[in-house]
Amino acid sequence: MKELLSQKKVPFTDKNIREDAATLNELRKMGYNAVPVTVIDGQRIVGYDKAAIEKALGSA
């Protein structure tokens, strides 16, 4: 995920649920228990779905 976003020069914030309890709580409040969850302009993408990420970024 990070590699794809970096290649496309898309700025992102990497959050780690193992290191930050607040991030884990944020994930749970969204209704998820698994990672990765990528949020692009409010659109949530669960797992590594390259096509969905590129579509959300407008580069599909």
N, CA, C and O atoms as a GROMACS GRO file, in nm:
protein
  240
    1MET      N    1   0.082  -0.118   0.000
    1MET     CA    2   0.000   0.000   0.000
    1MET      C    3   0.087   0.125   0.000
    1MET      O    4   0.069   0.214  -0.083
    2LYS      N    5   0.180   0.130   0.094
    2LYS     CA    6   0.267   0.248   0.103
    2LYS      C    7   0.348   0.265  -0.025
    2LYS      O    8   0.368   0.377  -0.072
    3GLU      N    9   0.394   0.154  -0.081
    3GLU     CA   10   0.474   0.161  -0.203
    3GLU      C   11   0.391   0.217  -0.319
    3GLU      O   12   0.440   0.301  -0.394
    4LEU      N   13   0.268   0.170  -0.334
    4LEU     CA   14   0.180   0.219  -0.441
    4LEU      C   15   0.156   0.368  -0.427
    4LEU      O   16   0.168   0.443  -0.524
    5LEU      N   17   0.121   0.412  -0.308
    5LEU     CA   18   0.094   0.555  -0.287
    5LEU      C   19   0.220   0.639  -0.308
    5LEU      O   20   0.213   0.749  -0.363
    6SER      N   21   0.333   0.588  -0.264
    6SER     CA   22   0.459   0.660  -0.284
    6SER      C   23   0.493   0.671  -0.432
    6SER      O   24   0.535   0.777  -0.479
    7GLN      N   25   0.474   0.562  -0.506
    7GLN     CA   26   0.502   0.564  -0.651
    7GLN      C   27   0.416   0.667  -0.722
    7GLN      O   28   0.461   0.731  -0.817
    8LYS      N   29   0.292   0.683  -0.676
    8LYS     CA   30   0.200   0.778  -0.737
    8LYS      C   31   0.215   0.918  -0.679
    8LYS      O   32   0.143   1.010  -0.715
    9LYS      N   33   0.312   0.932  -0.587
    9LYS     CA   34   0.340   1.060  -0.522
    9LYS      C   35   0.217   1.117  -0.451
    9LYS      O   36   0.189   1.237  -0.455
   10VAL      N   37   0.145   1.027  -0.385
   10VAL     CA   38   0.026   1.064  -0.309
   10VAL      C   39   0.066   1.074  -0.162
   10VAL      O   40   0.113   0.976  -0.104
   11PRO      N   41   0.049   1.191  -0.102
   11PRO     CA   42   0.082   1.202   0.040
   11PRO      C   43  -0.016   1.118   0.123
   11PRO      O   44  -0.134   1.110   0.091
   12PHE      N   45   0.035   1.055   0.228
   12PHE     CA   46  -0.050   0.972   0.311
   12PHE      C   47   0.000   0.974   0.455
   12PHE      O   48   0.115   1.010   0.483
   13THR      N   49  -0.089   0.934   0.544
   13THR     CA   50  -0.054   0.919   0.684
   13THR      C   51  -0.062   0.771   0.716
   13THR      O   52  -0.167   0.708   0.698
   14ASP      N   53   0.047   0.716   0.764
   14ASP     CA   54   0.054   0.574   0.801
   14ASP      C   55   0.022   0.563   0.949
   14ASP      O   56   0.088   0.623   1.032
   15LYS      N   57  -0.080   0.485   0.981
   15LYS     CA   58  -0.119   0.465   1.121
   15LYS      C   59  -0.104   0.317   1.153
   15LYS      O   60  -0.142   0.231   1.074
   16ASN      N   61  -0.049   0.288   1.270
   16ASN     CA   62  -0.021   0.152   1.311
   16ASN      C   63  -0.104   0.116   1.433
   16ASN      O   64  -0.086   0.173   1.540
   17ILE      N   65  -0.196   0.021   1.417
   17ILE     CA   66  -0.285  -0.016   1.528
   17ILE      C   67  -0.211  -0.087   1.640
   17ILE      O   68  -0.258  -0.090   1.754
   18ARG      N   69  -0.096  -0.145   1.610
   18ARG     CA   70  -0.019  -0.215   1.714
   18ARG      C   71   0.055  -0.117   1.805
   18ARG      O   72   0.084  -0.149   1.920
   19GLU      N   73   0.083   0.002   1.754
   19GLU     CA   74   0.162   0.098   1.830
   19GLU      C   75   0.078   0.212   1.889
   19GLU      O   76   0.128   0.288   1.972
   20ASP      N   77  -0.047   0.223   1.846
   20ASP     CA   78  -0.128   0.338   1.887
   20ASP      C   79  -0.271   0.293   1.916
   20ASP      O   80  -0.347   0.261   1.824
   21ALA      N   81  -0.306   0.292   2.043
   21ALA     CA   82  -0.440   0.249   2.084
   21ALA      C   83  -0.548   0.339   2.024
   21ALA      O   84  -0.657   0.290   1.992
   22ALA      N   85  -0.521   0.467   2.009
   22ALA     CA   86  -0.620   0.559   1.951
   22ALA      C   87  -0.650   0.521   1.807
   22ALA      O   88  -0.764   0.531   1.761
   23THR      N   89  -0.548   0.477   1.735
   23THR     CA   90  -0.568   0.434   1.596
   23THR      C   91  -0.653   0.308   1.591
   23THR      O   92  -0.740   0.295   1.505
   24LEU      N   93  -0.628   0.215   1.682
   24LEU     CA   94  -0.709   0.094   1.689
   24LEU      C   95  -0.854   0.129   1.719
   24LEU      O   96  -0.945   0.073   1.658
   25ASN      N   97  -0.877   0.220   1.810
   25ASN     CA   98  -1.013   0.264   1.842
   25ASN      C   99  -1.079   0.331   1.722
   25ASN      O  100  -1.198   0.310   1.696
   26GLU      N  101  -1.003   0.410   1.649
   26GLU     CA  102  -1.054   0.476   1.528
   26GLU      C  103  -1.100   0.371   1.426
   26GLU      O  104  -1.206   0.385   1.366
   27LEU      N  105  -1.019   0.268   1.408
   27LEU     CA  106  -1.052   0.160   1.315
   27LEU      C  107  -1.181   0.090   1.358
   27LEU      O  108  -1.269   0.063   1.276
   28ARG      N  109  -1.191   0.061   1.487
   28ARG     CA  110  -1.310  -0.007   1.538
   28ARG      C  111  -1.435   0.079   1.526
   28ARG      O  112  -1.543   0.027   1.499
   29LYS      N  113  -1.422   0.210   1.547
   29LYS     CA  114  -1.536   0.300   1.532
   29LYS      C  115  -1.587   0.302   1.389
   29LYS      O  116  -1.706   0.326   1.365
   30MET      N  117  -1.497   0.278   1.293
   30MET     CA  118  -1.539   0.270   1.152
   30MET      C  119  -1.605   0.135   1.122
   30MET      O  120  -1.662   0.116   1.015
   31GLY      N  121  -1.597   0.042   1.219
   31GLY     CA  122  -1.660  -0.087   1.201
   31GLY      C  123  -1.569  -0.196   1.146
   31GLY      O  124  -1.617  -0.298   1.095
   32TYR      N  125  -1.438  -0.174   1.154
   32TYR     CA  126  -1.343  -0.271   1.099
   32TYR      C  127  -1.258  -0.332   1.209
   32TYR      O  128  -1.229  -0.270   1.312
   33ASN      N  129  -1.218  -0.457   1.184
   33ASN     CA  130  -1.128  -0.526   1.275
   33ASN      C  131  -1.004  -0.576   1.204
   33ASN      O  132  -0.916  -0.637   1.265
   34ALA      N  133  -0.995  -0.550   1.074
   34ALA     CA  134  -0.882  -0.598   0.994
   34ALA      C  135  -0.816  -0.479   0.924
   34ALA      O  136  -0.877  -0.374   0.905
   35VAL      N  137  -0.692  -0.498   0.888
   35VAL     CA  138  -0.616  -0.396   0.817
   35VAL      C  139  -0.557  -0.457   0.691
   35VAL      O  140  -0.542  -0.579   0.686
   36PRO      N  141  -0.523  -0.382   0.593
   36PRO     CA  142  -0.528  -0.236   0.590
   36PRO      C  143  -0.667  -0.183   0.553
   36PRO      O  144  -0.743  -0.249   0.482
   37VAL      N  145  -0.695  -0.065   0.601
   37VAL     CA  146  -0.811   0.012   0.560
   37VAL      C  147  -0.755   0.144   0.509
   37VAL      O  148  -0.687   0.216   0.582
   38THR      N  149  -0.785   0.175   0.386
   38THR     CA  150  -0.738   0.299   0.325
   38THR      C  151  -0.858   0.390   0.305
   38THR      O  152  -0.960   0.348   0.252
   39VAL      N  153  -0.845   0.516   0.348
   39VAL     CA  154  -0.953   0.613   0.333
   39VAL      C  155  -0.904   0.721   0.236
   39VAL      O  156  -0.805   0.790   0.263
   40ILE      N  157  -0.975   0.735   0.124
   40ILE     CA  158  -0.941   0.835   0.023
   40ILE      C  159  -1.066   0.918   0.000
   40ILE      O  160  -1.166   0.869  -0.050
   41ASP      N  161  -1.059   1.045   0.037
   41ASP     CA  162  -1.172   1.137   0.025
   41ASP      C  163  -1.300   1.076   0.082
   41ASP      O  164  -1.407   1.086   0.021
   42GLY      N  165  -1.290   1.014   0.198
   42GLY     CA  166  -1.406   0.957   0.265
   42GLY      C  167  -1.444   0.817   0.220
   42GLY      O  168  -1.524   0.750   0.285
   43GLN      N  169  -1.387   0.771   0.110
   43GLN     CA  170  -1.414   0.636   0.060
   43GLN      C  171  -1.322   0.537   0.130
   43GLN      O  172  -1.201   0.554   0.131
   44ARG      N  173  -1.380   0.433   0.188
   44ARG     CA  174  -1.302   0.333   0.261
   44ARG      C  175  -1.277   0.212   0.173
   44ARG      O  176  -1.369   0.157   0.112
   45ILE      N  177  -1.152   0.171   0.168
   45ILE     CA  178  -1.111   0.055   0.089
   45ILE      C  179  -1.046  -0.042   0.186
   45ILE      O  180  -0.945  -0.010   0.249
   46VAL      N  181  -1.102  -0.162   0.196
   46VAL     CA  182  -1.052  -0.263   0.288
   46VAL      C  183  -0.963  -0.360   0.211
   46VAL      O  184  -1.001  -0.409   0.104
   47GLY      N  185  -0.846  -0.387   0.267
   47GLY     CA  186  -0.752  -0.476   0.200
   47GLY      C  187  -0.674  -0.402   0.094
   47GLY      O  188  -0.691  -0.282   0.073
   48TYR      N  189  -0.587  -0.476   0.027
   48TYR     CA  190  -0.509  -0.416  -0.081
   48TYR      C  191  -0.581  -0.440  -0.212
   48TYR      O  192  -0.569  -0.547  -0.272
   49ASP      N  193  -0.657  -0.341  -0.255
   49ASP     CA  194  -0.734  -0.348  -0.380
   49ASP      C  195  -0.683  -0.237  -0.471
   49ASP      O  196  -0.734  -0.125  -0.470
   50LYS      N  197  -0.582  -0.271  -0.549
   50LYS     CA  198  -0.514  -0.171  -0.633
   50LYS      C  199  -0.611  -0.099  -0.725
   50LYS      O  200  -0.604   0.023  -0.739
   51ALA      N  201  -0.702  -0.173  -0.789
   51ALA     CA  202  -0.796  -0.111  -0.881
   51ALA      C  203  -0.886  -0.010  -0.809
   51ALA      O  204  -0.911   0.099  -0.860
   52ALA      N  205  -0.935  -0.046  -0.690
   52ALA     CA  206  -1.021   0.046  -0.614
   52ALA      C  207  -0.943   0.169  -0.569
   52ALA      O  208  -0.997   0.280  -0.569
   53ILE      N  209  -0.818   0.150  -0.531
   53ILE     CA  210  -0.734   0.262  -0.488
   53ILE      C  211  -0.710   0.357  -0.605
   53ILE      O  212  -0.726   0.479  -0.592
   54GLU      N  213  -0.673   0.301  -0.719
   54GLU     CA  214  -0.649   0.386  -0.837
   54GLU      C  215  -0.777   0.458  -0.880
   54GLU      O  216  -0.772   0.574  -0.920
   55LYS      N  217  -0.891   0.390  -0.872
   55LYS     CA  218  -1.017   0.456  -0.907
   55LYS      C  219  -1.046   0.571  -0.811
   55LYS      O  220  -1.086   0.679  -0.854
   56ALA      N  221  -1.025   0.546  -0.682
   56ALA     CA  222  -1.048   0.651  -0.582
   56ALA      C  223  -0.955   0.769  -0.601
   56ALA      O  224  -0.991   0.883  -0.572
   57LEU      N  225  -0.834   0.741  -0.650
   57LEU     CA  226  -0.738   0.848  -0.675
   57LEU      C  227  -0.764   0.918  -0.808
   57LEU      O  228  -0.702   1.021  -0.838
   58GLY      N  229  -0.855   0.862  -0.888
   58GLY     CA  230  -0.888   0.922  -1.017
   58GLY      C  231  -0.791   0.884  -1.127
   58GLY      O  232  -0.781   0.954  -1.228
   59SER      N  233  -0.719   0.774  -1.108
   59SER     CA  234  -0.620   0.735  -1.210
   59SER      C  235  -0.650   0.598  -1.269
   59SER      O  236  -0.561   0.532  -1.321
   60ALA      N  237  -0.776   0.556  -1.260
   60ALA     CA  238  -0.813   0.424  -1.315
   60ALA      C  239  -0.825   0.431  -1.465
   60ALA      O  240  -0.855   0.330  -1.529
   0.00000   0.00000   0.00000
